[in-house]
Amino acid sequence: MDYDDWKLQSGLEDEVVVCNCDECGQEIYEGDPIFRIRENGEIVHDTCFVEYARSALDASYEIAEKEDNND
């Protein structure tokens, strides 16, 4: 039995929505890996966490370069 047949026979097609992601707004289903933000109780998909953190910390993505300290 392949995965699709198993899923259909097991009744898992009725996935339970737990809440919505506070970063992307999409549904989070029972069993999905998430990050719960302790500071404010928000919940985000594990795949949304980096963008959430970048926004929350006002961080920018850059390429590291050696700084020239010649004053």
N, CA, C and O atoms as a CHARMM CRD file, in Angstrom:
* protein
*
  284
    1    1 MET  N      0.84500  -1.17200   0.00000 PROA 1      0.00000
    2    1 MET  CA     0.00000   0.00000   0.00000 PROA 1      0.00000
    3    1 MET  C      0.89500   1.24200   0.00000 PROA 1      0.00000
    4    1 MET  O      1.80200   1.36000   0.82400 PROA 1      0.00000
    5    2 ASP  N      0.63400   2.16900  -0.93100 PROA 2      0.00000
    6    2 ASP  CA     1.44400   3.38200  -0.96100 PROA 2      0.00000
    7    2 ASP  C      0.87800   4.41300   0.02400 PROA 2      0.00000
    8    2 ASP  O     -0.19600   4.22600   0.59600 PROA 2      0.00000
    9    3 TYR  N      1.62100   5.49400   0.20500 PROA 3      0.00000
   10    3 TYR  CA     1.25800   6.49800   1.20900 PROA 3      0.00000
   11    3 TYR  C     -0.12300   7.09200   0.96100 PROA 3      0.00000
   12    3 TYR  O     -0.90500   7.22700   1.90200 PROA 3      0.00000
   13    4 ASP  N     -0.44300   7.45200  -0.28200 PROA 4      0.00000
   14    4 ASP  CA    -1.73500   8.06800  -0.58200 PROA 4      0.00000
   15    4 ASP  C     -2.89000   7.14600  -0.21800 PROA 4      0.00000
   16    4 ASP  O     -3.88300   7.59500   0.35500 PROA 4      0.00000
   17    5 ASP  N     -2.77300   5.85500  -0.54700 PROA 5      0.00000
   18    5 ASP  CA    -3.81800   4.89400  -0.19100 PROA 5      0.00000
   19    5 ASP  C     -3.94900   4.78700   1.32400 PROA 5      0.00000
   20    5 ASP  O     -5.05800   4.75900   1.85700 PROA 5      0.00000
   21    6 TRP  N     -2.80600   4.72800   2.01600 PROA 6      0.00000
   22    6 TRP  CA    -2.82300   4.63000   3.46600 PROA 6      0.00000
   23    6 TRP  C     -3.49700   5.85000   4.08200 PROA 6      0.00000
   24    6 TRP  O     -4.31800   5.72100   4.99000 PROA 6      0.00000
   25    7 LYS  N     -3.14500   7.04300   3.57900 PROA 7      0.00000
   26    7 LYS  CA    -3.71400   8.26700   4.13600 PROA 7      0.00000
   27    7 LYS  C     -5.22600   8.29300   3.93500 PROA 7      0.00000
   28    7 LYS  O     -5.96400   8.64700   4.85400 PROA 7      0.00000
   29    8 LEU  N     -5.68500   7.93000   2.76700 PROA 8      0.00000
   30    8 LEU  CA    -7.12200   7.91800   2.49400 PROA 8      0.00000
   31    8 LEU  C     -7.84900   6.90900   3.37300 PROA 8      0.00000
   32    8 LEU  O     -8.95800   7.17800   3.83400 PROA 8      0.00000
   33    9 GLN  N     -7.24200   5.76000   3.60800 PROA 9      0.00000
   34    9 GLN  CA    -7.87200   4.71600   4.41000 PROA 9      0.00000
   35    9 GLN  C     -7.79700   5.00900   5.90100 PROA 9      0.00000
   36    9 GLN  O     -8.61700   4.50900   6.67200 PROA 9      0.00000
   37   10 SER  N     -6.83500   5.80500   6.30900 PROA 10     0.00000
   38   10 SER  CA    -6.64900   6.06700   7.72800 PROA 10     0.00000
   39   10 SER  C     -7.52700   7.20300   8.23700 PROA 10     0.00000
   40   10 SER  O     -7.63900   7.40200   9.44700 PROA 10     0.00000
   41   11 GLY  N     -8.15400   7.95200   7.32700 PROA 11     0.00000
   42   11 GLY  CA    -8.99600   9.06200   7.75400 PROA 11     0.00000
   43   11 GLY  C     -8.23500  10.34200   8.01300 PROA 11     0.00000
   44   11 GLY  O     -8.80400  11.29900   8.54000 PROA 11     0.00000
   45   12 LEU  N     -6.97000  10.38400   7.66000 PROA 12     0.00000
   46   12 LEU  CA    -6.17300  11.57500   7.91100 PROA 12     0.00000
   47   12 LEU  C     -6.44900  12.71000   6.92800 PROA 12     0.00000
   48   12 LEU  O     -5.84400  13.77700   7.02500 PROA 12     0.00000
   49   13 GLU  N     -7.36000  12.48200   5.98200 PROA 13     0.00000
   50   13 GLU  CA    -7.67700  13.56700   5.06300 PROA 13     0.00000
   51   13 GLU  C     -8.42700  14.68800   5.78700 PROA 13     0.00000
   52   13 GLU  O     -8.51300  15.80600   5.27800 PROA 13     0.00000
   53   14 ASP  N     -8.96700  14.39400   6.96600 PROA 14     0.00000
   54   14 ASP  CA    -9.66100  15.39200   7.78100 PROA 14     0.00000
   55   14 ASP  C     -8.68000  15.97900   8.78800 PROA 14     0.00000
   56   14 ASP  O     -8.79500  15.73800   9.99000 PROA 14     0.00000
   57   15 GLU  N     -7.72200  16.74600   8.29800 PROA 15     0.00000
   58   15 GLU  CA    -6.71700  17.33500   9.17500 PROA 15     0.00000
   59   15 GLU  C     -7.35400  18.39400  10.06500 PROA 15     0.00000
   60   15 GLU  O     -8.25200  19.12100   9.64300 PROA 15     0.00000
   61   16 VAL  N     -6.87700  18.46700  11.29500 PROA 16     0.00000
   62   16 VAL  CA    -7.42900  19.39200  12.27200 PROA 16     0.00000
   63   16 VAL  C     -6.59600  20.67500  12.27100 PROA 16     0.00000
   64   16 VAL  O     -5.39000  20.64600  12.51300 PROA 16     0.00000
   65   17 VAL  N     -7.25700  21.79300  11.99600 PROA 17     0.00000
   66   17 VAL  CA    -6.59000  23.09900  12.04400 PROA 17     0.00000
   67   17 VAL  C     -6.52600  23.52900  13.50200 PROA 17     0.00000
   68   17 VAL  O     -7.54500  23.58900  14.19100 PROA 17     0.00000
   69   18 VAL  N     -5.30400  23.83100  13.96800 PROA 18     0.00000
   70   18 VAL  CA    -5.09600  24.23800  15.34700 PROA 18     0.00000
   71   18 VAL  C     -5.21100  25.75400  15.48200 PROA 18     0.00000
   72   18 VAL  O     -5.85900  26.25300  16.40200 PROA 18     0.00000
   73   19 CYS  N     -4.58000  26.48100  14.56500 PROA 19     0.00000
   74   19 CYS  CA    -4.58300  27.93700  14.58500 PROA 19     0.00000
   75   19 CYS  C     -3.98600  28.43000  13.27100 PROA 19     0.00000
   76   19 CYS  O     -3.74000  27.63400  12.36400 PROA 19     0.00000
   77   20 ASN  N     -3.75600  29.71200  13.16400 PROA 20     0.00000
   78   20 ASN  CA    -3.09200  30.27600  11.99500 PROA 20     0.00000
   79   20 ASN  C     -1.72100  30.80200  12.40300 PROA 20     0.00000
   80   20 ASN  O     -1.53100  31.26300  13.52800 PROA 20     0.00000
   81   21 CYS  N     -0.78100  30.72900  11.48600 PROA 21     0.00000
   82   21 CYS  CA     0.58200  31.19800  11.71600 PROA 21     0.00000
   83   21 CYS  C      0.56900  32.72200  11.86200 PROA 21     0.00000
   84   21 CYS  O     -0.03200  33.42400  11.04900 PROA 21     0.00000
   85   22 ASP  N      1.23100  33.22000  12.89400 PROA 22     0.00000
   86   22 ASP  CA     1.29400  34.66000  13.12300 PROA 22     0.00000
   87   22 ASP  C      2.24600  35.37000  12.17500 PROA 22     0.00000
   88   22 ASP  O      2.30000  36.60000  12.17100 PROA 22     0.00000
   89   23 GLU  N      2.99200  34.63100  11.37800 PROA 23     0.00000
   90   23 GLU  CA     3.87300  35.24700  10.37000 PROA 23     0.00000
   91   23 GLU  C      3.21200  35.26000   9.00200 PROA 23     0.00000
   92   23 GLU  O      3.06900  36.32400   8.39900 PROA 23     0.00000
   93   24 CYS  N      2.80400  34.09500   8.49800 PROA 24     0.00000
   94   24 CYS  CA     2.28600  34.02300   7.12700 PROA 24     0.00000
   95   24 CYS  C      0.75800  34.02300   7.05500 PROA 24     0.00000
   96   24 CYS  O      0.18900  34.28300   5.99500 PROA 24     0.00000
   97   25 GLY  N      0.09500  33.73400   8.16800 PROA 25     0.00000
   98   25 GLY  CA    -1.35700  33.72700   8.19400 PROA 25     0.00000
   99   25 GLY  C     -1.99700  32.42900   7.73900 PROA 25     0.00000
  100   25 GLY  O     -3.21800  32.29000   7.81700 PROA 25     0.00000
  101   26 GLN  N     -1.20800  31.47800   7.26800 PROA 26     0.00000
  102   26 GLN  CA    -1.74700  30.20100   6.80100 PROA 26     0.00000
  103   26 GLN  C     -2.08100  29.29600   7.98300 PROA 26     0.00000
  104   26 GLN  O     -1.61900  29.51200   9.10400 PROA 26     0.00000
  105   27 GLU  N     -2.88900  28.28200   7.70800 PROA 27     0.00000
  106   27 GLU  CA    -3.32200  27.36200   8.75000 PROA 27     0.00000
  107   27 GLU  C     -2.17000  26.50700   9.28000 PROA 27     0.00000
  108   27 GLU  O     -1.27400  26.10700   8.53700 PROA 27     0.00000
  109   28 ILE  N     -2.22100  26.24400  10.56800 PROA 28     0.00000
  110   28 ILE  CA    -1.30900  25.30200  11.21500 PROA 28     0.00000
  111   28 ILE  C     -2.16100  24.10900  11.62200 PROA 28     0.00000
  112   28 ILE  O     -3.17200  24.25500  12.30800 PROA 28     0.00000
  113   29 TYR  N     -1.73800  22.93100  11.18700 PROA 29     0.00000
  114   29 TYR  CA    -2.48800  21.70600  11.43200 PROA 29     0.00000
  115   29 TYR  C     -1.91400  20.93900  12.60900 PROA 29     0.00000
  116   29 TYR  O     -0.72900  21.04800  12.92600 PROA 29     0.00000
  117   30 GLU  N     -2.77100  20.16600  13.24800 PROA 30     0.00000
  118   30 GLU  CA    -2.33100  19.30800  14.33600 PROA 30     0.00000
  119   30 GLU  C     -1.17800  18.44200  13.85300 PROA 30     0.00000
  120   30 GLU  O     -1.28300  17.78600  12.81600 PROA 30     0.00000
  121   31 GLY  N     -0.08100  18.43700  14.59800 PROA 31     0.00000
  122   31 GLY  CA     1.09100  17.65100  14.23700 PROA 31     0.00000
  123   31 GLY  C      2.15100  18.43600  13.48700 PROA 31     0.00000
  124   31 GLY  O      3.26300  17.93900  13.31000 PROA 31     0.00000
  125   32 ASP  N      1.84000  19.66500  13.03500 PROA 32     0.00000
  126   32 ASP  CA     2.84100  20.48000  12.34100 PROA 32     0.00000
  127   32 ASP  C      3.91300  20.93800  13.32400 PROA 32     0.00000
  128   32 ASP  O      3.59800  21.24500  14.47400 PROA 32     0.00000
  129   33 PRO  N      5.17300  20.99000  12.89600 PROA 33     0.00000
  130   33 PRO  CA     6.22000  21.54800  13.75800 PROA 33     0.00000
  131   33 PRO  C      6.08100  23.07300  13.79500 PROA 33     0.00000
  132   33 PRO  O      5.94000  23.71700  12.75600 PROA 33     0.00000
  133   34 ILE  N      6.12100  23.63200  14.98700 PROA 34     0.00000
  134   34 ILE  CA     5.92300  25.07500  15.16300 PROA 34     0.00000
  135   34 ILE  C      6.94700  25.64400  16.13700 PROA 34     0.00000
  136   34 ILE  O      7.62800  24.91200  16.85600 PROA 34     0.00000
  137   35 PHE  N      7.03400  26.95200  16.13800 PROA 35     0.00000
  138   35 PHE  CA     7.73400  27.67900  17.19900 PROA 35     0.00000
  139   35 PHE  C      6.68700  28.48600  17.94200 PROA 35     0.00000
  140   35 PHE  O      5.90900  29.21300  17.32500 PROA 35     0.00000
  141   36 ARG  N      6.66200  28.36300  19.27700 PROA 36     0.00000
  142   36 ARG  CA     5.80000  29.18400  20.11700 PROA 36     0.00000
  143   36 ARG  C      6.69900  30.24800  20.74400 PROA 36     0.00000
  144   36 ARG  O      7.66100  29.92500  21.44100 PROA 36     0.00000
  145   37 ILE  N      6.38200  31.49800  20.49500 PROA 37     0.00000
  146   37 ILE  CA     7.19600  32.60800  20.99200 PROA 37     0.00000
  147   37 ILE  C      6.81400  32.86300  22.44600 PROA 37     0.00000
  148   37 ILE  O      5.69100  33.27600  22.73600 PROA 37     0.00000
  149   38 ARG  N      7.74100  32.62000  23.34900 PROA 38     0.00000
  150   38 ARG  CA     7.44600  32.71500  24.78600 PROA 38     0.00000
  151   38 ARG  C      7.08500  34.13500  25.20000 PROA 38     0.00000
  152   38 ARG  O      6.23800  34.33000  26.07200 PROA 38     0.00000
  153   39 GLU  N      7.70500  35.10600  24.59600 PROA 39     0.00000
  154   39 GLU  CA     7.51400  36.50400  24.98700 PROA 39     0.00000
  155   39 GLU  C      6.07100  36.98000  24.79800 PROA 39     0.00000
  156   39 GLU  O      5.54800  37.73300  25.61900 PROA 39     0.00000
  157   40 ASN  N      5.43000  36.53400  23.70700 PROA 40     0.00000
  158   40 ASN  CA     4.10200  37.06600  23.40000 PROA 40     0.00000
  159   40 ASN  C      3.05600  35.98800  23.06200 PROA 40     0.00000
  160   40 ASN  O      1.90600  36.31800  22.77300 PROA 40     0.00000
  161   41 GLY  N      3.44100  34.72200  23.09600 PROA 41     0.00000
  162   41 GLY  CA     2.49900  33.64000  22.84700 PROA 41     0.00000
  163   41 GLY  C      2.18400  33.38200  21.38300 PROA 41     0.00000
  164   41 GLY  O      1.37000  32.50900  21.08200 PROA 41     0.00000
  165   42 GLU  N      2.80300  34.11500  20.46500 PROA 42     0.00000
  166   42 GLU  CA     2.53900  33.89700  19.05500 PROA 42     0.00000
  167   42 GLU  C      3.07700  32.53500  18.61800 PROA 42     0.00000
  168   42 GLU  O      4.00800  31.99300  19.21300 PROA 42     0.00000
  169   43 ILE  N      2.46400  32.00000  17.55800 PROA 43     0.00000
  170   43 ILE  CA     2.84000  30.68700  17.02900 PROA 43     0.00000
  171   43 ILE  C      3.13700  30.83500  15.54800 PROA 43     0.00000
  172   43 ILE  O      2.36300  31.43700  14.80300 PROA 43     0.00000
  173   44 VAL  N      4.27800  30.27400  15.12400 PROA 44     0.00000
  174   44 VAL  CA     4.66900  30.34900  13.71600 PROA 44     0.00000
  175   44 VAL  C      5.13500  28.97800  13.23100 PROA 44     0.00000
  176   44 VAL  O      5.68700  28.18800  13.99700 PROA 44     0.00000
  177   45 HSD  N      4.90100  28.70900  11.93700 PROA 45     0.00000
  178   45 HSD  CA     5.45600  27.49400  11.32600 PROA 45     0.00000
  179   45 HSD  C      6.96500  27.47700  11.53000 PROA 45     0.00000
  180   45 HSD  O      7.59700  28.53000  11.61700 PROA 45     0.00000
  181   46 ASP  N      7.53300  26.29100  11.60300 PROA 46     0.00000
  182   46 ASP  CA     8.99300  26.22500  11.71600 PROA 46     0.00000
  183   46 ASP  C      9.65600  26.84100  10.48800 PROA 46     0.00000
  184   46 ASP  O     10.75100  27.39500  10.58900 PROA 46     0.00000
  185   47 THR  N      9.00000  26.74900   9.32600 PROA 47     0.00000
  186   47 THR  CA     9.57300  27.31500   8.10000 PROA 47     0.00000
  187   47 THR  C      9.40600  28.83400   8.02500 PROA 47     0.00000
  188   47 THR  O     10.03100  29.47600   7.18000 PROA 47     0.00000
  189   48 CYS  N      8.59000  29.41100   8.87700 PROA 48     0.00000
  190   48 CYS  CA     8.38400  30.86700   8.90100 PROA 48     0.00000
  191   48 CYS  C      9.21900  31.55000   9.97700 PROA 48     0.00000
  192   48 CYS  O      9.26500  32.77900  10.04000 PROA 48     0.00000
  193   49 PHE  N      9.87900  30.76100  10.82500 PROA 49     0.00000
  194   49 PHE  CA    10.53100  31.33600  11.99400 PROA 49     0.00000
  195   49 PHE  C     11.63900  32.32400  11.66000 PROA 49     0.00000
  196   49 PHE  O     11.74300  33.36500  12.30800 PROA 49     0.00000
  197   50 VAL  N     12.46300  32.02700  10.66900 PROA 50     0.00000
  198   50 VAL  CA    13.57800  32.92500  10.34700 PROA 50     0.00000
  199   50 VAL  C     13.04300  34.29800   9.93000 PROA 50     0.00000
  200   50 VAL  O     13.55300  35.32300  10.38300 PROA 50     0.00000
  201   51 GLU  N     12.03200  34.32500   9.08300 PROA 51     0.00000
  202   51 GLU  CA    11.45600  35.60000   8.65600 PROA 51     0.00000
  203   51 GLU  C     10.79900  36.32200   9.83400 PROA 51     0.00000
  204   51 GLU  O     10.90700  37.54300   9.95100 PROA 51     0.00000
  205   52 TYR  N     10.12300  35.57700  10.69900 PROA 52     0.00000
  206   52 TYR  CA     9.50600  36.15100  11.89600 PROA 52     0.00000
  207   52 TYR  C     10.57800  36.80000  12.77300 PROA 52     0.00000
  208   52 TYR  O     10.42700  37.94200  13.20700 PROA 52     0.00000
  209   53 ALA  N     11.65300  36.06800  13.02800 PROA 53     0.00000
  210   53 ALA  CA    12.72400  36.58500  13.87700 PROA 53     0.00000
  211   53 ALA  C     13.39500  37.79400  13.23900 PROA 53     0.00000
  212   53 ALA  O     13.70700  38.76800  13.92400 PROA 53     0.00000
  213   54 ARG  N     13.61400  37.73400  11.94500 PROA 54     0.00000
  214   54 ARG  CA    14.24000  38.85200  11.23200 PROA 54     0.00000
  215   54 ARG  C     13.39900  40.11200  11.40000 PROA 54     0.00000
  216   54 ARG  O     13.93500  41.19500  11.63800 PROA 54     0.00000
  217   55 SER  N     12.09700  39.97200  11.27800 PROA 55     0.00000
  218   55 SER  CA    11.18800  41.10400  11.41700 PROA 55     0.00000
  219   55 SER  C     11.11800  41.57900  12.86500 PROA 55     0.00000
  220   55 SER  O     11.20300  42.77900  13.12800 PROA 55     0.00000
  221   56 ALA  N     10.96400  40.65200  13.80300 PROA 56     0.00000
  222   56 ALA  CA    10.82000  41.00000  15.22100 PROA 56     0.00000
  223   56 ALA  C     12.07100  41.66800  15.77400 PROA 56     0.00000
  224   56 ALA  O     11.98500  42.54600  16.63300 PROA 56     0.00000
  225   57 LEU  N     13.23100  41.25200  15.28300 PROA 57     0.00000
  226   57 LEU  CA    14.49400  41.80400  15.77100 PROA 57     0.00000
  227   57 LEU  C     15.00500  42.95600  14.91700 PROA 57     0.00000
  228   57 LEU  O     16.06600  43.51300  15.19800 PROA 57     0.00000
  229   58 ASP  N     14.25700  43.31700  13.87400 PROA 58     0.00000
  230   58 ASP  CA    14.65100  44.35700  12.93200 PROA 58     0.00000
  231   58 ASP  C     16.06700  44.08100  12.41200 PROA 58     0.00000
  232   58 ASP  O     16.92200  44.96600  12.38900 PROA 58     0.00000
  233   59 ALA  N     16.28800  42.84200  12.00200 PROA 59     0.00000
  234   59 ALA  CA    17.59300  42.40500  11.51600 PROA 59     0.00000
  235   59 ALA  C     17.63600  42.46500   9.99600 PROA 59     0.00000
  236   59 ALA  O     16.60700  42.35300   9.33000 PROA 59     0.00000
  237   60 SER  N     18.81600  42.64100   9.46300 PROA 60     0.00000
  238   60 SER  CA    18.97900  42.63400   8.00900 PROA 60     0.00000
  239   60 SER  C     19.92900  41.50800   7.62600 PROA 60     0.00000
  240   60 SER  O     20.84000  41.16000   8.37800 PROA 60     0.00000
  241   61 TYR  N     19.69900  40.94700   6.44400 PROA 61     0.00000
  242   61 TYR  CA    20.55200  39.88400   5.92400 PROA 61     0.00000
  243   61 TYR  C     21.67100  40.52400   5.12900 PROA 61     0.00000
  244   61 TYR  O     21.41500  41.29300   4.20300 PROA 61     0.00000
  245   62 GLU  N     22.89800  40.21800   5.47900 PROA 62     0.00000
  246   62 GLU  CA    24.05900  40.81600   4.83000 PROA 62     0.00000
  247   62 GLU  C     25.13200  39.75600   4.61400 PROA 62     0.00000
  248   62 GLU  O     25.04700  38.64900   5.14700 PROA 62     0.00000
  249   63 ILE  N     26.12000  40.10400   3.83900 PROA 63     0.00000
  250   63 ILE  CA    27.29100  39.25300   3.62400 PROA 63     0.00000
  251   63 ILE  C     28.41500  39.79800   4.50600 PROA 63     0.00000
  252   63 ILE  O     28.72000  40.99000   4.47500 PROA 63     0.00000
  253   64 ALA  N     29.02000  38.91700   5.28600 PROA 64     0.00000
  254   64 ALA  CA    30.06600  39.34100   6.20600 PROA 64     0.00000
  255   64 ALA  C     31.30200  39.79400   5.44000 PROA 64     0.00000
  256   64 ALA  O     31.74000  39.14800   4.48800 PROA 64     0.00000
  257   65 GLU  N     31.84400  40.91300   5.87700 PROA 65     0.00000
  258   65 GLU  CA    33.09000  41.43100   5.31800 PROA 65     0.00000
  259   65 GLU  C     33.97400  41.88500   6.45800 PROA 65     0.00000
  260   65 GLU  O     33.50100  42.36000   7.49000 PROA 65     0.00000
  261   66 LYS  N     35.26500  41.72700   6.24900 PROA 66     0.00000
  262   66 LYS  CA    36.21000  42.20800   7.24400 PROA 66     0.00000
  263   66 LYS  C     36.18000  43.72700   7.24500 PROA 66     0.00000
  264   66 LYS  O     36.25300  44.36200   6.19300 PROA 66     0.00000
  265   67 GLU  N     36.07000  44.30400   8.43900 PROA 67     0.00000
  266   67 GLU  CA    36.00400  45.76100   8.54100 PROA 67     0.00000
  267   67 GLU  C     37.41700  46.33300   8.50400 PROA 67     0.00000
  268   67 GLU  O     38.33900  45.77700   9.10200 PROA 67     0.00000
  269   68 ASP  N     37.57600  47.43800   7.80200 PROA 68     0.00000
  270   68 ASP  CA    38.84500  48.15800   7.74500 PROA 68     0.00000
  271   68 ASP  C     38.86700  49.14500   8.91100 PROA 68     0.00000
  272   68 ASP  O     38.05500  50.06800   8.96200 PROA 68     0.00000
  273   69 ASN  N     39.78500  48.95100   9.83500 PROA 69     0.00000
  274   69 ASN  CA    39.84500  49.79700  11.03000 PROA 69     0.00000
  275   69 ASN  C     40.87300  50.90800  10.91000 PROA 69     0.00000
  276   69 ASN  O     41.43900  51.33400  11.91600 PROA 69     0.00000
  277   70 ASN  N     41.12000  51.38000   9.71300 PROA 70     0.00000
  278   70 ASN  CA    42.03900  52.50900   9.51700 PROA 70     0.00000
  279   70 ASN  C     41.26300  53.80800   9.71400 PROA 70     0.00000
  280   70 ASN  O     40.47600  54.20400   8.85500 PROA 70     0.00000
  281   71 ASP  N     41.48700  54.45800  10.83300 PROA 71     0.00000
  282   71 ASP  CA    40.76500  55.71800  11.12400 PROA 71     0.00000
  283   71 ASP  C     41.46200  56.86600  10.52400 PROA 71     0.00000
  284   71 ASP  O     41.00900  58.00200  10.66000 PROA 71     0.00000
